[in-house]
């Protein structure tokens, strides 16, 4: 955004900048210009703080996702290292009955 302002100011000459400053001085008055500058500075600071807050929230979310991914990877590694326990659990599981095609209902 700053580059955009700088590019805009490069196309203005000295006379145009002087005319803009005189217009601001006439329009706002010499007493109000410092207050406007302070308000503009506070607004820019608040915008930067908000942007930093959003960036921190994104980093925090990425960190949480990485932690969850690491824990899932650890769980997968534990399962891969113990295939015998998994096979024993499958052997103990009850078998489901198999229905032959001619035993199915004809309503389908």
C-alpha angles and dihedrals in degrees: 000000000000090000089055091054092046091050089050092050093049090064092054121085128218093261093053092050091049091051091050092049092049090049091051091048092050095042099046102023128231094274096056099047096080090050091050091049091050091049091048091050092049091049092051091047092050090049091052091048091051091049090050090049091052091048091051091050091051092049090048091051092049090050091052091049090050090051092050091047091051092050092049090049090051090051091050091049091051090052092047092050093053107049092143093063090049092050091050090052090051091050091054094049113104117250118246117233116256117224116208117226093248091053094058120102117265093227091089 
